């Protein structure tokens, strides 16, 4: 799957979880930009894992602070 396709899915999932417009989400968007608190971030990661049928390692979770970071973590988990 190409990164642009992954971005579209990540934006769709994030919009659903956070109740925002997915057009606001780019690869540079941080979760702070989306007013996502720690619980929201956990829900996002769980939703990304479900959507992409992956498991993101716990040690990687703390480094995910933007949509781009999430895409990197998804790609790394798919390659593992």
N, C-alpha and C positions, 0 to 999 in steps of 0.2 A: 504494500500500500504506500502510495506516495505521501510525502509530508503534508502537502496541501489538502489531501483527502483526510488525513489524520487530524489536521487543524480544524477542518469543518466538523468532524465528529466531536472533537474536544469542545469546540464552541457550542455545539448543540447540547451536549451533556451539561456543560457549565451553565448555560442559559436555563436549562430545565431545573438544575439543582438550586441555582441562586435566584431564579425568577427574574432574569434580566433578558435584554434583547441580544441575541447572538451576534448581531451586526457590530456590537460594541467591542467584540473580542478579537484581538489580533495575537500574533505570536509574541509580541512585546508586552502585552497586557500582563500586569502583575495581579496577584490575588488581592493585594492591598487596594489596587485600582478598583476592584470589584467589590470592595468592602466585605471580603470574606474573612470571617474570624476562624479560629483554630478548628472549631466543630465543622464549619462549612468546608474547610480545606480537607478534613478527614472524609467528609461525605463526597467531595469531589474525587479524591483519590480512589475511594471505594467504587464510585460510579465509573471512573476510567478503567479500573481493573475489570469490572463486570463487562463494560462495553467492548474492550479489546481482548478479553479472556486471557489476562496476564496477572502476574503478582509482582508488585513493585516492592523490592527489598526494604525493610524497615530503615536501614541505614541511609537509604536514598531519600526517604520521605522528607526529612528536614531540609533537604537542599531544593525542594520544589517550591519556588516562590512566584513563578510566572507560568504562563501558558507554554512558553518555549521550553522551560524546565520540565514541564509535564510531558511534552512531546519527546524530549530527550530520554526521559525515564521510560516512556512507553516503548520507544525504539529499542532501547537497551534491553528491556524485558522481553521483547519479541525475539531478539537475536540470541538470548540466553538459552 
